[in-house]
């Protein structure tokens, strides 16, 4: 059975090419990929959710440039 890896903020930052502080800000304002807390402090992202969010951003950008 294949698992959906959990990514830390640094890993998502590297994957998306945005600073970690941008991800923290997005969490604060309710934007960006879905995340959850694992314990009281550890913030994690499911890789599939990050990739789905990225695909949605790409689709929204394609609509915007096609108009």
PyMOL commands that set and color helices and strands:
alter all, ss='L'
color gray80, all
select helices_A, chain A and resi 9-16+20-29+47-66
alter helices_A, ss='H'
color red, helices_A
select strands_A, chain A and resi 6-7+36-38+42-46
alter strands_A, ss='S'
color yellow, strands_A
deselect
rebuild
show_as cartoon
